[in-house]
Amino acid sequence: MTVQIGDWVQGHTSQGELVHGYVESFVYGSGVKVAVVHSDHDEAIGHSASLRAGKYKALPESGLEDAQACKSLIDLALATRDEAWFAELTDRLRGMAAPAAPETEADRRISYTNRLGQYR
């Protein structure tokens, strides 16, 4: 199994924690150092973990089939302050946007949108 820096992996640490994250670097002796994004041990999230060979597997690449996946990656680009990736993802999201149905006069007068949805 060959992984590269930046590839997403899932595996178990020597303490038995299940972690999901991306490869930060390689560890001497055929292991990898992973930036933990999800884990069954909440305190591991946001930290790095070392995984030995045979204790992790590479995750398949997922495409950007829907707008929600693209928005999630935009959040990640903002968190990592990757301006070029952010610009690429926002351009892709704009290309995905379906044309909105025209608003009626009644919709403009009595509806508004908040974080929970649209209120009428």
N, C-alpha and C positions, 0 to 999 in steps of 0.2 A: 504494500500500500504506500503510494507516494503522495505526500501532501506538500504544499508550498505555503510560504508565509501568506497569511490572509485567507486561507481556505477555512471553511467552517467544519468543525469536527464535534463529535459527541463521544464521551467516554467516561471511564471511572478512574478516580484518583486512587492513590495507595490506601486512603482511608475509606474507600468504598463510596464516595460521593459521586453522584451522576452529574456531570457538567456538560454544558453546551456552550460553545464559543468559537472564536477564531484563533488561528495559530499566530502567535507573536514571534516566536523564535524556535530554534531547534536546541535541544539539550544534548550534551555529550552522552553518548551511549544509546542512541536511536530513540529518543523521546522528544516530546514537543512541550513548549510552554504555551498555554492557552489563556487568552483573556476571557474570563467567565462572564457570560451574558445571562444564562439561566442555569439553575442548579436546584437539586432537592435539598440542599443545605443553604438557606438564605444568606448566611454570613459570607459565603464564597462569592456571591454575585458582586461584580465590580473589581474583583481581585484576579490575580493570575494563579494558575494551577499547572503543575507538571504532570504529564501523562506519559506512561511508558509505552513502548511499542507493543502492539497487540491489545492494548487496553483502550484504544480509541478507534473510531472509524470516520472516514470522510463523509460529509453529508452531500447529497446531490445539489447541484446548483438549481435554484428556482428562478423562473423567468418573471418578468413583470407583466403578467397577463391582465391584472386588474388594477384599478386606481388605488385600492386600499394597500396593496403590496408596495406600490410606488410611494405612497404617503409614509409608510413605515420606514422605507429606506431614506426618504427625505429627512425624517426625524433623526436617523442614525448619522446622516451626513452633517446635520446641524450639530449633533452631539460631539462629533469628531472634528468639527470645524474644517471640513473638506469642501472648500468653495467650488472647485471644479466639478466635483461629483454632484454637489447640490444643484449647480446650474444644469448639468446634464439631466438629472432626474426631474427637475421642474419643467424643462423643455419637453421631456417625454410625457409628463403628466398633462401638460397643455394639449399635446397631440392626442391623448386618450379621451379628453373631455368630450362628452356627447353634447350636441346642441341642446340647450335648455328650452323647455316649452315656454312660449310667450306668456308673460304674466298678464293677468286681467287687472282691470282697475280695482276690483274688489280685493284681490290679493295684495295689492300695494297699500291699500288703506287699512286693512284690519289684520294683517299678519306680520309677524316678525320672527326672526330666527335667533335662538340662543343656544347654549351648549347642549341642551337636551333635545333640541329639534325645533320644528316650526310650530308656532302657536297661532291658532285662528280664533 
